[in-house]
Amino acid sequence: MARIICGVDVASRTLQASIRPGGAQAVFPNHPEGIRHLAAFCQQHQVELAAMEATGGYEQQAFALLSAQSIPVAILNPRAVRQFAQSMGSMEKTDAIDAALIAHFAEVKRSKPTPPPAPDQQHRRALVTRLRQLTQVRTAQLNQRRLITDPIVLASFEELLALLQQQIQSLEQQIAALIQKDPLWQHLDRDFRSIKGVAGRTVARLMAEMPEIGTLSHKTISKLAGVAPLANDSGKHQGRRVVRGGRAPVREILFIVASVVGRYEPDFIAFQQRLRAAGKPPKVVRIALAHKLLVRLNAKARDVRRQLHALQTQASHPNPATIPALSPASISATYAQTTA
C-alpha cells in the first residue's frame, strides 16, 4: 500500500502543501503558527512522510517543528527533484506544481525521513556559521580600510573592527568550550590537529558542517563534500572526471587547509609533486589535495569512533575477559559511533 506523503514547497514566507495520493492542497505561512496548521493538515490526512527540498535554511524551522510533532520529514536534494520533474515531462513551474512533484518524487524514490539534528549540534553549527560570517565581514572591512585616508572614517573602521574582533573571540571561546564538553569531538579535535596545518577553526567547521565524518565510507564522504571525481565514461570513451555538488562550506575550508597541509606533511608534499610532474592543472592538484585531506580526516574519525565504541562495550560487558584488550594508543581516541 502506497504511503501518504505531503510534499511541501518551501518559500521564505509560505509553505505550499500537496497530499499524494488524493491531491489535497493548502498554503500556510512559513512561521511557527503556520507550521502548526501544516502539522494539523498532515495529521488530518494521516500523512506518513512530509517531504521538502533543502532551500538554504528556509526549510529548517518547518523541519524542526514538524519533527517535534512526530511527523517524519525528508529533506530532498532540489537538483534531483528538478531533474525528476524534467524526466516526467513537466515544464511548468508553480508552487502548487512543485509541491505535487516533491510528493511524487518522494513516493517514487521511497525517500526516508531525515533524522533531526541534536540540539547541541544545532547550537554548534549556529555558532560556527556566525563565526564564519563575522570573519568574512572583518576581511571585507580590512580591505576597504586600505583605501581610506580620512581620519573620521578611519576611526569608524577601527571601532567596527574592534567590535568584530571582540565578537569573534567570544564565539571562538564558546565553540572551544562546546568541543571540550563532548568526548567524541574533544578527541577528534586532538587527532585532527595532529595533521600539520589543521587548526582549531578547521576542526570546528568540520564538526558543525559534517557531523557524519567517520561514519561513512571515503567515497561517500567525498561525494558529500563535493570533492569526489565523478566518472563520465561510455563505451570506449573515457570522459573527463569532474567534481560537482556537495557541501560548499566544507569544500571551501578543505581547499584552504589542504594548501597549508601540502607545505608541511611529507606524503602530501610528495603527492603534490607527483601530480605537478604529471602535468596536472593547478585546479586538479588543489581538488586532489582536498580529497586526500578529507580521506585522512575521515579515517582518523572512523578509528576514534570504533575504538571508543569498543571501550564503551568493554565498560558495560559483564565479563571483561571476553573483550579484546586495547592498547594505550587506542584508548586515547574515544567515543561511540552510536552517538554520532
Backbone torsions as a table, in degrees:
resi	resn	phi	psi	omega
1	MET	NA	133.1	-176.9
2	ALA	-67.1	143.1	175.8
3	ARG	-72.2	151.2	172.8
4	ILE	-89.7	119.4	-173.3
5	ILE	-122.1	138.4	174.8
6	CYS	-108.2	111.7	173.8
7	GLY	-83.4	135.0	-177.3
8	VAL	-124.9	118.2	173.7
9	ASP	-92.2	117.7	-172.1
10	VAL	-96.7	128.3	170.9
11	ALA	-122.7	175.3	-177.1
12	SER	-64.6	-30.6	-175.9
13	ARG	-118.5	-14.8	-175.6
14	THR	-134.0	159.9	174.9
15	LEU	-128.6	111.8	178.8
16	GLN	-94.0	120.5	-176.7
17	ALA	-110.0	143.6	178.0
18	SER	-142.6	126.6	-178.2
19	ILE	-92.1	135.0	174.5
20	ARG	-132.3	128.9	-5.3
21	PRO	-77.2	167.2	179.0
22	GLY	122.2	-46.3	176.4
23	GLY	84.8	4.3	179.2
24	ALA	-62.7	137.5	-178.5
25	GLN	-132.0	153.8	177.6
26	ALA	-161.0	158.9	178.6
27	VAL	-122.2	136.2	-178.6
28	PHE	-131.9	148.4	175.1
29	PRO	-67.3	146.0	-180.0
30	ASN	-88.8	68.6	172.3
31	HIS	-147.2	169.5	-171.9
32	PRO	-52.4	-42.4	-179.0
33	GLU	-66.5	-42.3	178.4
34	GLY	-64.3	-37.0	179.6
35	ILE	-68.5	-33.7	175.3
36	ARG	-63.6	-39.0	175.7
37	HIS	-66.9	-36.0	175.9
38	LEU	-63.2	-41.0	178.0
39	ALA	-62.5	-41.6	178.4
40	ALA	-64.8	-37.9	177.3
41	PHE	-61.9	-43.1	178.4
42	CYS	-65.2	-42.8	-180.0
43	GLN	-66.4	-37.2	178.4
44	GLN	-61.0	-35.8	-179.2
45	HIS	-96.8	10.7	177.6
46	GLN	54.3	46.2	-178.4
47	VAL	-68.2	133.1	178.4
48	GLU	-96.5	-18.7	179.0
49	LEU	-155.3	131.3	169.9
50	ALA	-101.8	133.0	-177.6
51	ALA	-122.8	135.3	178.2
52	MET	-147.8	155.6	179.5
53	GLU	-83.2	152.8	169.3
54	ALA	-71.2	125.5	-174.0
55	THR	-125.7	30.3	177.0
56	GLY	78.4	13.4	175.7
57	GLY	126.5	-23.2	-178.8
58	TYR	-64.7	-21.6	-178.3
59	GLU	-86.2	-11.2	-170.0
60	GLN	-64.8	-41.1	-179.5
61	GLN	-65.9	-43.9	178.4
62	ALA	-64.2	-41.4	178.0
63	PHE	-58.2	-48.1	-177.0
64	ALA	-67.4	-44.6	-175.4
65	LEU	-73.7	-36.6	176.0
66	LEU	-67.2	-40.1	177.0
67	SER	-61.8	-38.7	178.5
68	ALA	-65.4	-24.0	176.9
69	GLN	-89.6	13.5	178.9
70	SER	65.0	29.9	174.3
71	ILE	-104.4	113.3	-179.9
72	PRO	-61.4	137.6	-177.4
73	VAL	-126.8	133.0	174.9
74	ALA	-109.1	125.7	175.6
75	ILE	-94.5	121.3	-172.0
76	LEU	-106.0	155.0	174.9
77	ASN	-76.2	118.0	-176.4
78	PRO	-62.8	-31.5	178.0
79	ARG	-64.4	-41.8	-180.0
80	ALA	-63.7	-39.0	179.6
81	VAL	-66.5	-42.1	-179.5
82	ARG	-65.7	-41.9	177.9
83	GLN	-65.3	-35.2	176.3
84	PHE	-63.3	-43.7	179.8
85	ALA	-61.0	-42.9	179.3
86	GLN	-65.0	-38.2	178.9
87	SER	-67.0	-24.7	178.5
88	MET	-88.0	1.6	178.2
89	GLY	80.8	15.7	-179.0
90	SER	-90.1	110.4	-179.0
91	MET	-101.9	-20.1	179.6
92	GLU	-78.6	155.7	-179.8
93	LYS	-145.1	110.6	170.1
94	THR	-136.0	168.1	179.7
95	ASP	-60.6	-41.4	-179.3
96	ALA	-66.4	-43.2	178.8
97	ILE	-64.7	-42.0	-179.4
98	ASP	-63.0	-41.3	179.9
99	ALA	-62.4	-42.0	178.6
100	ALA	-65.7	-39.5	178.9
101	LEU	-66.3	-38.1	178.2
102	ILE	-62.0	-43.7	178.0
103	ALA	-63.8	-41.8	178.9
104	HIS	-63.4	-44.6	178.5
105	PHE	-59.0	-47.1	-179.2
106	ALA	-62.6	-33.8	178.6
107	GLU	-69.9	-48.0	-177.2
108	VAL	-66.6	-42.5	-177.0
109	LYS	-83.7	-4.6	-178.2
110	ARG	52.2	51.1	-176.7
111	SER	-60.9	141.7	179.8
112	LYS	-101.5	152.4	179.1
113	PRO	-60.2	143.4	175.4
114	THR	-88.1	122.6	-179.8
115	PRO	-63.9	131.5	177.3
116	PRO	-68.0	142.5	-179.1
117	PRO	-68.0	151.3	176.5
118	ALA	-65.9	151.2	-178.8
119	PRO	-55.9	-39.5	-179.4
120	ASP	-68.1	-33.3	177.0
121	GLN	-67.8	-40.3	177.2
122	GLN	-62.2	-42.6	-179.8
123	HIS	-64.1	-44.2	-180.0
124	ARG	-62.5	-42.2	-179.0
125	ARG	-67.0	-39.1	178.9
126	ALA	-62.0	-42.1	179.7
127	LEU	-65.9	-43.7	-179.0
128	VAL	-66.3	-39.9	177.9
129	THR	-62.2	-43.3	179.3
130	ARG	-66.2	-37.5	177.4
131	LEU	-62.2	-42.5	178.7
132	ARG	-64.1	-41.0	-179.9
133	GLN	-63.6	-45.6	-179.5
134	LEU	-66.0	-35.9	177.6
135	THR	-64.1	-40.1	178.1
136	GLN	-66.1	-39.8	177.8
137	VAL	-64.2	-42.5	179.6
138	ARG	-62.5	-42.7	178.2
139	THR	-60.5	-43.4	178.8
140	ALA	-63.0	-42.2	180.0
141	GLN	-65.9	-39.5	178.0
142	LEU	-63.8	-40.1	178.4
143	ASN	-66.4	-40.1	179.7
144	GLN	-69.1	-33.9	-177.7
145	ARG	-64.4	-28.4	-178.4
146	ARG	-61.2	-25.3	-176.4
147	LEU	-95.0	1.8	-173.5
148	ILE	-104.2	135.6	175.8
149	THR	-120.8	-17.9	-179.5
150	ASP	-65.4	126.0	-175.1
151	PRO	-63.6	-35.3	-179.3
152	ILE	-68.1	-43.8	178.4
153	VAL	-66.1	-39.0	177.5
154	LEU	-61.3	-39.7	177.9
155	ALA	-62.5	-37.1	177.3
156	SER	-64.3	-41.7	176.7
157	PHE	-60.8	-45.6	-177.7
158	GLU	-62.8	-39.3	179.3
159	GLU	-63.7	-46.0	-179.5
160	LEU	-66.6	-41.7	180.0
161	LEU	-64.4	-36.8	177.5
162	ALA	-64.6	-41.6	177.8
163	LEU	-64.4	-43.5	178.7
164	LEU	-61.6	-43.6	179.7
165	GLN	-62.3	-39.4	178.8
166	GLN	-62.9	-45.3	-178.9
167	GLN	-69.2	-36.8	178.5
168	ILE	-63.4	-44.8	178.8
169	GLN	-63.5	-38.6	178.4
170	SER	-63.9	-43.4	179.1
171	LEU	-65.3	-41.2	178.9
172	GLU	-60.6	-40.0	178.8
173	GLN	-67.2	-41.0	178.8
174	GLN	-64.9	-41.4	179.5
175	ILE	-65.1	-43.5	178.5
176	ALA	-61.0	-39.2	178.8
177	ALA	-65.2	-39.6	178.3
178	LEU	-63.7	-41.7	179.4
179	ILE	-62.2	-41.2	-178.8
180	GLN	-68.8	-22.9	-179.9
181	LYS	-78.1	-23.6	-175.6
182	ASP	-104.3	114.7	-177.2
183	PRO	-57.9	-38.4	179.5
184	LEU	-61.4	-53.8	-177.0
185	TRP	-68.5	-29.5	177.7
186	GLN	-61.8	-45.2	-178.3
187	HIS	-78.8	-31.4	173.6
188	LEU	-64.5	-39.0	177.6
189	ASP	-57.5	-45.3	-179.4
190	ARG	-66.9	-42.9	-177.7
191	ASP	-70.3	-39.9	178.8
192	PHE	-63.0	-41.5	-176.0
193	ARG	-76.6	-2.9	172.5
194	SER	-72.1	-15.2	174.2
195	ILE	-84.9	121.9	-177.6
196	LYS	-64.2	123.2	-178.4
197	GLY	112.1	-17.3	177.9
198	VAL	-91.0	116.1	-176.3
199	ALA	-107.0	177.7	-176.3
200	GLY	-60.6	-39.4	-179.0
201	ARG	-67.5	-34.2	175.8
202	THR	-60.5	-46.3	-179.5
203	VAL	-60.7	-44.9	-178.6
204	ALA	-62.6	-41.6	179.5
205	ARG	-63.1	-43.9	-180.0
206	LEU	-64.8	-41.7	-179.7
207	MET	-63.8	-37.1	-177.6
208	ALA	-78.4	-41.7	-172.8
209	GLU	-90.5	-21.3	-177.7
210	MET	-140.4	68.8	179.7
211	PRO	-66.3	-13.4	179.9
212	GLU	-75.8	-6.8	-173.9
213	ILE	-56.7	132.1	-177.7
214	GLY	92.5	-9.6	179.6
215	THR	-107.9	-9.2	-177.6
216	LEU	-118.1	161.5	177.1
217	SER	-67.1	162.9	179.1
218	HIS	-60.5	-40.1	-178.7
219	LYS	-65.5	-43.7	-178.3
220	THR	-67.6	-44.3	-178.5
221	ILE	-66.2	-32.6	178.2
222	SER	-68.3	-40.3	176.0
223	LYS	-66.1	-36.6	180.0
224	LEU	-63.7	-34.2	178.9
225	ALA	-86.7	-15.3	-179.5
226	GLY	81.7	29.2	177.5
227	VAL	-120.2	14.9	179.3
228	ALA	-92.8	125.2	176.2
229	PRO	-64.4	128.5	-177.0
230	LEU	-101.2	130.2	-177.9
231	ALA	-66.2	148.2	177.9
232	ASN	-144.8	61.0	-175.6
233	ASP	-110.0	151.7	175.3
234	SER	-155.2	114.6	-177.9
235	GLY	61.3	-126.2	179.0
236	LYS	-83.2	-11.1	-178.8
237	HIS	-78.5	127.7	174.2
238	GLN	-113.8	102.9	-175.9
239	GLY	-75.6	169.6	178.9
240	ARG	-73.0	130.5	177.5
241	ARG	-76.2	133.8	178.9
242	VAL	-130.5	163.5	172.5
243	VAL	-113.1	148.3	179.3
244	ARG	-161.3	159.8	177.6
245	GLY	68.3	-158.8	179.0
246	GLY	86.3	-176.7	-176.0
247	ARG	-90.1	109.0	-175.4
248	ALA	-59.5	-42.9	179.8
249	PRO	-61.0	-36.5	178.5
250	VAL	-68.9	-45.3	-179.5
251	ARG	-62.0	-38.7	-179.8
252	GLU	-61.1	-47.9	-177.9
253	ILE	-71.3	-32.7	177.8
254	LEU	-63.7	-42.8	178.8
255	PHE	-59.8	-44.4	-177.5
256	ILE	-66.5	-49.4	-174.8
257	VAL	-70.4	-37.0	-179.5
258	ALA	-62.3	-33.9	178.4
259	SER	-66.9	-30.0	177.1
260	VAL	-78.4	-45.8	178.7
261	VAL	-58.7	-35.0	-179.5
262	GLY	-65.7	-8.6	177.3
263	ARG	-100.9	-8.7	-173.3
264	TYR	-124.2	-39.0	-176.5
265	GLU	-81.8	124.2	-174.5
266	PRO	-56.2	-44.0	-177.7
267	ASP	-69.8	-30.4	175.9
268	PHE	-70.5	-39.1	177.9
269	ILE	-61.8	-46.7	-179.6
270	ALA	-64.7	-41.3	179.0
271	PHE	-61.3	-44.4	179.7
272	GLN	-63.6	-40.7	179.8
273	GLN	-66.3	-38.8	178.1
274	ARG	-62.9	-42.1	-179.6
275	LEU	-65.7	-42.5	179.9
276	ARG	-67.2	-38.8	178.7
277	ALA	-65.2	-28.5	178.2
278	ALA	-80.7	-0.3	177.5
279	GLY	82.9	19.3	179.7
280	LYS	-70.5	140.2	178.2
281	PRO	-63.4	153.5	-179.9
282	PRO	-54.1	-37.8	-179.3
283	LYS	-66.3	-37.8	178.0
284	VAL	-65.0	-41.8	178.3
285	VAL	-62.2	-42.0	-179.2
286	ARG	-62.2	-45.0	-180.0
287	ILE	-67.0	-41.1	-179.8
288	ALA	-62.5	-39.9	178.0
289	LEU	-65.4	-42.2	178.5
290	ALA	-62.8	-41.4	178.2
291	HIS	-62.8	-44.4	179.8
292	LYS	-63.4	-40.8	179.0
293	LEU	-64.3	-44.3	-179.7
294	LEU	-63.0	-41.6	177.7
295	VAL	-61.5	-41.2	178.5
296	ARG	-63.8	-44.0	179.2
297	LEU	-66.1	-39.3	179.7
298	ASN	-64.6	-38.4	178.2
299	ALA	-65.3	-41.5	178.6
300	LYS	-64.3	-42.8	179.4
301	ALA	-65.0	-39.7	177.9
302	ARG	-61.0	-44.3	-179.7
303	ASP	-64.9	-40.7	178.7
304	VAL	-60.5	-47.4	-178.0
305	ARG	-64.6	-43.2	-179.0
306	ARG	-64.7	-43.2	-176.1
307	GLN	-68.1	-40.0	178.1
308	LEU	-73.5	-30.7	174.1
309	HIS	-59.4	-40.9	176.6
310	ALA	-64.8	-39.2	178.0
311	LEU	-64.3	-42.2	-179.6
312	GLN	-65.4	-40.1	177.4
313	THR	-64.5	-40.4	180.0
314	GLN	-64.4	-38.1	-178.4
315	ALA	-69.3	-30.5	-176.6
316	SER	-97.1	-6.4	-176.2
317	HIS	-80.6	134.5	-178.3
318	PRO	-68.0	-22.8	-178.4
319	ASN	-125.1	89.2	-176.1
320	PRO	-57.3	-23.9	-177.4
321	ALA	-65.0	-20.9	-179.1
322	THR	-85.4	-6.3	-179.3
323	ILE	-99.7	129.6	179.1
324	PRO	-57.4	139.3	-179.7
325	ALA	-70.2	147.2	179.2
326	LEU	-108.3	144.5	178.8
327	SER	-75.2	159.6	176.1
328	PRO	-56.8	-34.9	-179.9
329	ALA	-64.4	-37.6	-179.1
330	SER	-74.0	-29.0	-179.7
331	ILE	-67.5	-25.4	-177.2
332	SER	-71.0	-19.3	-179.9
333	ALA	-111.5	114.8	-167.1
334	THR	-136.6	161.5	164.4
335	TYR	125.1	162.9	-168.3
336	ALA	-92.4	142.1	176.0
337	GLN	-64.0	-29.2	-176.0
338	THR	-71.4	-13.8	179.4
339	THR	-90.9	-2.1	-178.2
340	ALA	-67.3	NA	NA
